[in-house]
Amino acid sequence: MKRKLLRKLLFLSMFMFFVTGCIPGDGSASPSDPSGFFSGIWHGWIAPVSLIMSLFSDNIRIYEYINSGWWYDFGYYMAVISGFGGLSFIRRKKFKRE
């Protein structure tokens, strides 16, 4: 049982380490190379993590302000709304139970 918990904690810490490496406002985007559609999707998926980290750091943002415009916005919005499909799975399970 302890091994299983240790594996889960190790996986979670590694996941958080990799997620924070691509957070909005980390300096990877520049005016000559702005964030695009796929960056928007990624930033939308990690928006909850970005929100928590932005409370403790002034350099971290929820939304990349150096972006390519409409395509970044579309990817970000699509990822935030979809939430990895979590909402649709929850709704299907509740609907089937009733």
LUMSEGU-420196 format. One record per residue: residue number from 1; x, y, z of N, C-alpha, C in turn; chain. Coordinates in nm, 2 decimals. Atoms other than C-alpha are relative to their C-alpha. Example, Ala and Ser with C-alpha at 12.3 -4.5 7.8 and 13.67 -1.06 7.14 Angstrom:
i,n_xx,n_yy,n_zz,ca_xx,ca_yy,ca_zz,c_xx,c_yy,c_zz,ch
1,0.09,-0.12,0.00,1.23,-0.45,0.78,0.09,0.12,0.00,A
2,-0.09,-0.11,0.00,1.37,-0.11,0.71,-0.08,0.11,0.08,A
This chain:
i,n_xx,n_yy,n_zz,ca_xx,ca_yy,ca_zz,c_xx,c_yy,c_zz,ch
1,0.08,-0.12,0.00,0.00,0.00,0.00,0.09,0.13,0.00,A
2,-0.09,-0.12,0.00,0.28,0.24,0.08,0.07,0.02,-0.13,A
3,-0.06,-0.01,0.13,0.45,0.16,-0.25,-0.09,0.07,-0.10,A
4,0.10,-0.06,0.09,0.14,0.25,-0.44,-0.02,0.15,0.02,A
5,0.02,-0.14,-0.03,0.10,0.58,-0.26,0.13,0.07,-0.04,A
6,-0.13,-0.06,0.03,0.47,0.65,-0.31,0.01,0.02,-0.15,A
7,0.00,-0.01,0.15,0.43,0.59,-0.69,-0.09,0.11,-0.04,A
8,0.10,-0.10,0.04,0.13,0.81,-0.71,0.06,0.14,0.03,A
9,-0.06,-0.12,-0.03,0.31,1.09,-0.53,0.12,0.04,-0.09,A
10,-0.11,-0.02,0.10,0.62,1.05,-0.75,-0.05,0.04,-0.13,A
11,0.06,-0.03,0.13,0.40,1.06,-1.06,-0.05,0.14,0.00,A
12,0.06,-0.14,-0.01,0.22,1.37,-0.94,0.10,0.11,0.00,A
13,-0.11,-0.10,0.00,0.54,1.56,-0.86,0.07,0.01,-0.13,A
14,-0.06,-0.01,0.13,0.69,1.47,-1.19,-0.09,0.07,-0.10,A
15,0.10,-0.07,0.09,0.37,1.58,-1.37,0.00,0.15,0.03,A
16,0.00,-0.14,-0.03,0.37,1.91,-1.19,0.13,0.07,-0.04,A
17,-0.12,-0.05,0.05,0.73,1.96,-1.27,0.00,0.03,-0.15,A
18,0.01,-0.01,0.14,0.67,1.91,-1.64,-0.10,0.11,-0.04,A
19,0.11,-0.10,0.04,0.35,2.12,-1.65,0.05,0.14,0.03,A
20,-0.04,-0.14,-0.03,0.51,2.42,-1.49,0.11,0.05,-0.09,A
21,-0.11,-0.04,0.09,0.79,2.42,-1.75,-0.06,0.08,-0.12,A
22,0.06,-0.07,0.11,0.54,2.55,-2.01,-0.11,0.09,0.04,A
23,0.11,-0.08,-0.05,0.33,2.79,-1.81,0.00,0.14,-0.07,A
24,0.01,-0.13,0.07,0.21,3.12,-1.97,0.08,0.11,0.08,A
25,-0.07,-0.11,-0.06,0.43,3.42,-1.90,0.14,-0.05,0.05,A
26,-0.13,0.05,-0.04,0.75,3.21,-1.86,0.11,0.06,-0.08,A
27,-0.11,-0.06,0.08,0.94,3.41,-2.12,0.03,-0.08,-0.13,A
28,-0.03,0.08,0.12,0.93,3.15,-2.40,-0.06,0.07,-0.12,A
29,0.06,-0.07,0.11,0.71,3.37,-2.62,0.06,0.14,-0.02,A
30,-0.06,-0.13,0.03,0.85,3.68,-2.79,-0.08,0.06,-0.11,A
31,0.08,-0.07,0.11,0.70,3.94,-3.03,0.04,-0.06,-0.14,A
32,-0.03,0.06,0.13,0.89,3.77,-3.32,-0.04,-0.14,-0.01,A
33,0.05,0.14,-0.01,0.77,3.42,-3.21,-0.11,-0.01,0.10,A
34,0.11,0.01,-0.10,0.43,3.45,-3.04,-0.06,-0.14,0.01,A
35,0.07,0.13,-0.03,0.23,3.17,-2.89,-0.11,-0.02,-0.10,A
36,0.10,0.03,0.10,0.00,3.00,-3.14,-0.11,-0.08,0.05,A
37,0.11,0.09,-0.03,-0.29,2.76,-3.15,0.03,-0.11,0.10,A
38,-0.03,0.11,-0.08,-0.13,2.47,-2.99,0.05,0.04,0.14,A
39,-0.03,-0.05,-0.13,0.02,2.68,-2.71,-0.13,0.05,0.07,A
40,0.13,-0.03,-0.06,-0.33,2.81,-2.65,-0.07,-0.12,0.06,A
41,0.06,0.12,-0.06,-0.46,2.46,-2.61,0.07,-0.04,0.13,A
42,-0.08,0.05,-0.12,-0.18,2.37,-2.37,-0.03,0.10,0.12,A
43,0.02,-0.09,-0.11,-0.23,2.69,-2.17,-0.14,-0.01,0.06,A
44,0.13,0.03,-0.05,-0.60,2.62,-2.15,-0.01,-0.12,0.09,A
45,0.01,0.13,-0.08,-0.55,2.27,-2.02,0.07,0.03,0.14,A
46,-0.07,-0.02,-0.12,-0.31,2.39,-1.75,-0.04,0.13,0.07,A
47,0.05,-0.12,-0.06,-0.51,2.70,-1.66,-0.02,0.00,0.15,A
48,0.01,0.01,-0.14,-0.60,2.58,-1.31,0.13,0.00,0.08,A
49,-0.14,0.00,-0.06,-0.23,2.52,-1.23,0.06,0.14,-0.01,A
50,-0.05,-0.14,0.02,-0.14,2.86,-1.37,-0.07,0.10,0.09,A
51,0.08,-0.08,-0.09,-0.41,3.02,-1.16,0.06,-0.01,0.14,A
52,-0.05,0.01,-0.13,-0.27,2.88,-0.84,0.14,0.05,0.01,A
53,-0.13,-0.05,0.00,0.09,2.96,-0.93,0.01,0.15,-0.02,A
54,-0.01,-0.14,0.02,0.01,3.31,-1.03,-0.03,0.08,0.13,A
55,0.03,-0.06,-0.13,-0.11,3.38,-0.67,0.13,0.02,0.07,A
56,-0.12,0.00,-0.07,0.25,3.32,-0.56,0.12,0.07,-0.07,A
57,-0.10,-0.06,0.08,0.45,3.47,-0.84,-0.06,0.11,-0.10,A
58,0.04,-0.11,0.08,0.42,3.80,-1.03,0.03,-0.03,-0.15,A
59,-0.05,0.03,0.13,0.59,3.65,-1.34,-0.09,-0.10,-0.07,A
60,0.09,0.11,0.06,0.33,3.37,-1.40,-0.14,0.06,-0.03,A
61,0.13,-0.05,0.05,0.01,3.45,-1.59,-0.09,-0.12,-0.03,A
62,0.09,0.10,0.04,-0.30,3.25,-1.67,-0.01,-0.01,-0.15,A
63,0.01,-0.01,0.14,-0.30,3.37,-2.03,0.12,0.07,-0.06,A
64,-0.12,-0.06,0.07,-0.01,3.44,-2.26,-0.03,0.13,-0.07,A
65,0.04,-0.13,0.06,-0.03,3.81,-2.35,0.08,0.02,-0.13,A
66,-0.07,-0.01,0.13,0.23,3.77,-2.64,-0.05,-0.12,-0.08,A
67,0.06,0.11,0.08,0.01,3.55,-2.87,-0.03,0.04,-0.14,A
68,0.03,-0.02,0.14,-0.08,3.52,-3.23,-0.14,0.05,-0.03,A
69,0.14,-0.06,0.02,-0.43,3.66,-3.18,-0.11,-0.10,0.00,A
70,0.13,0.07,0.00,-0.75,3.48,-3.28,0.03,-0.15,0.02,A
71,-0.03,0.14,0.00,-0.59,3.13,-3.32,0.04,-0.04,0.15,A
72,-0.03,0.03,-0.14,-0.44,3.14,-2.97,-0.12,0.00,0.09,A
73,0.13,-0.02,-0.08,-0.77,3.26,-2.82,-0.09,-0.12,-0.03,A
74,0.09,0.12,0.03,-0.96,2.98,-3.00,0.05,-0.13,0.06,A
75,-0.06,0.12,-0.06,-0.72,2.71,-2.88,-0.02,0.00,0.15,A
76,0.02,-0.01,-0.15,-0.73,2.84,-2.52,-0.14,-0.02,0.04,A
77,0.14,0.01,-0.04,-1.10,2.87,-2.51,-0.05,-0.14,-0.02,A
78,0.04,0.14,0.03,-1.15,2.53,-2.67,0.05,-0.10,0.11,A
79,-0.06,0.08,-0.10,-0.92,2.37,-2.41,-0.07,0.02,0.14,A
80,0.06,-0.03,-0.13,-1.08,2.54,-2.11,-0.14,-0.05,0.00,A
81,0.13,0.05,0.00,-1.43,2.45,-2.22,-0.01,-0.15,0.00,A
82,0.00,0.15,0.00,-1.35,2.09,-2.30,0.05,-0.07,0.12,A
83,-0.05,0.06,-0.12,-1.15,2.02,-1.99,0.03,-0.15,-0.01,A
84,-0.03,0.14,0.03,-1.02,1.70,-2.14,-0.12,-0.09,-0.02,A
85,0.13,0.08,0.01,-1.38,1.59,-2.20,-0.06,-0.04,0.13,A
86,0.05,0.04,-0.13,-1.44,1.56,-1.83,-0.14,0.03,0.02,A
87,0.14,-0.03,-0.03,-1.77,1.73,-1.83,-0.09,-0.09,-0.08,A
88,0.09,0.09,0.07,-1.92,1.51,-2.10,0.00,-0.14,0.06,A
89,-0.01,0.13,-0.06,-1.80,1.19,-1.92,-0.09,0.00,0.13,A
90,0.08,-0.01,-0.13,-1.96,1.31,-1.59,-0.15,0.00,-0.04,A
91,0.15,-0.01,0.04,-2.29,1.40,-1.77,-0.05,-0.13,-0.05,A
92,0.04,0.13,0.06,-2.30,1.06,-1.95,-0.03,-0.10,0.12,A
93,0.01,0.09,-0.12,-2.25,0.87,-1.62,-0.13,0.03,0.08,A
94,0.12,-0.04,-0.08,-2.52,1.07,-1.44,-0.13,-0.04,-0.08,A
95,0.12,0.03,0.08,-2.76,1.03,-1.73,-0.03,-0.15,-0.01,A
96,0.03,0.15,0.00,-2.72,0.65,-1.75,-0.05,-0.05,0.13,A
97,0.04,0.05,-0.13,-2.77,0.61,-1.38,-0.15,0.02,0.02,A
98,0.14,-0.04,-0.02,-3.11,0.78,-1.39,-0.08,-0.08,-0.09,A
